Amino acid sequence: MPVFIRIENIDGTRLSGVRMRDCVAELTGLFAGKLFTQQQDMAPFLTDSRGMWHGNALAVALPDTVGDVARIIRWCQDHDVPVVPQGGNTGLSGAATPDKTGRSIVLSLVRLNCIRGIDKFNDTMVVEAGCLLQNIQDAARAADRLFPLSLAAEGSCTIGGTWPRMQAGPRCCATAMRAICASDWKW
């Protein structure tokens, strides 16, 4: 579960929910992409895929670029707002679901979904964190390559949520994928 950080004024008193909502409004102009603040828009991001974990958030941010991610993180840091990163929301541990306090921002990476390039000579590809595993496998296959990571959720899980959690699947053991593929991990 995400870490809870208390939001306080300079004098040590807690910010009210109304005041924090006003602060979130300024976040809208800081990045391209989408910012959901209405409960009906945020709902799919506040519950895990199995319906076991439920939370609440100030907003759900869906940035379009890595620069947008940096601006959102900086805003959250400046306002002492916890960030709950979320990929495809297919995990089983509840780690991508915000807590029930409603004081965090869910940072969904699903719009960062480009395959930037495939280098057949070096057998590498550059992909964004929100790329679906299935799309990465398809792109590798189209280049006559194999991306061996294989999971049941490959049609909905993102590489940004899968790779850092060391999920691998059965094909990775045979291909020693971790040693070969993780040559340059950047955020």
Residue pairs with C-beta under 8 A, 6 or more apart in sequence:
1 94
1 95
1 97
1 99
2 82
2 83
2 84
2 95
2 98
2 99
2 104
3 82
4 82
4 99
4 101
4 103
5 80
5 81
5 82
5 103
6 14
6 80
7 14
7 15
7 20
7 79
7 80
7 81
7 103
8 14
8 15
8 80
9 15
15 23
17 102
20 58
20 79
20 81
20 103
21 37
21 58
23 79
24 35
24 37
24 58
24 59
24 105
26 75
27 35
27 59
27 61
27 72
27 75
27 105
28 35
30 71
30 72
30 75
31 61
31 63
31 64
31 65
31 67
31 68
31 71
31 72
32 63
32 64
32 65
32 68
33 61
33 62
33 63
33 64
33 65
33 68
33 111
34 61
34 62
34 111
35 59
35 60
35 61
35 62
36 42
36 45
36 59
36 60
36 62
37 58
37 59
41 60
42 57
42 59
42 60
42 106
44 89
45 57
45 60
45 86
45 89
45 106
45 108
46 54
46 55
46 56
46 57
46 60
46 97
46 98
46 106
47 53
47 54
47 55
47 97
48 89
48 91
48 92
48 94
48 96
48 97
49 89
49 90
49 91
49 153
49 156
50 92
52 94
53 94
53 97
54 97
54 100
55 84
55 97
55 98
55 99
55 100
55 104
56 98
56 99
56 100
56 101
56 102
57 84
57 98
57 102
57 104
57 105
57 106
58 81
58 102
58 103
58 104
58 105
59 105
59 106
60 105
60 106
60 108
61 72
61 105
61 106
61 107
61 108
62 108
62 110
62 111
63 69
63 71
63 72
63 107
63 109
63 111
63 112
64 111
64 112
65 112
66 112
66 128
66 187
69 107
69 109
69 112
69 187
72 83
72 105
72 107
73 83
73 107
75 81
76 82
76 83
76 105
81 103
81 104
81 105
82 98
82 103
82 104
82 105
83 104
83 105
83 107
84 96
84 97
84 98
84 104
84 105
84 106
84 107
85 96
85 107
85 109
85 160
86 96
86 106
86 107
86 108
86 109
86 110
86 161
87 96
87 108
87 109
87 110
87 129
87 130
87 157
87 158
87 159
87 160
87 161
87 162
88 110
88 132
88 153
88 156
88 157
88 158
88 161
89 96
89 97
89 108
90 153
90 156
90 157
90 161
91 161
91 165
96 161
98 104
98 106
108 130
109 128
109 129
109 130
109 158
109 160
109 161
110 130
110 158
111 130
112 128
112 129
112 130
112 131
112 160
113 128
113 130
113 131
113 132
113 135
113 158
114 127
114 128
114 131
115 125
115 126
115 127
115 128
115 131
115 135
115 136
115 139
116 126
116 127
116 128
117 125
117 126
118 124
118 125
118 139
118 140
118 143
118 145
119 125
120 143
120 144
120 145
123 145
123 180
124 181
124 183
125 136
125 139
125 140
125 143
125 147
127 136
127 159
128 160
129 158
129 159
129 160
129 161
129 187
130 158
130 159
130 160
131 158
131 159
131 160
132 154
132 155
132 156
132 157
132 158
132 159
133 149
133 151
133 153
133 154
133 155
133 157
133 158
133 159
133 162
134 154
134 155
136 147
136 149
136 159
137 147
137 149
137 150
137 154
139 147
140 146
140 147
146 171
146 175
147 181
148 169
148 171
148 172
148 174
148 175
148 177
149 162
149 163
149 167
149 168
149 169
149 171
149 172
149 177
150 169
150 170
150 171
150 172
151 157
151 162
151 167
151 169
163 182
163 185
166 178
168 177
168 178
171 177
172 178
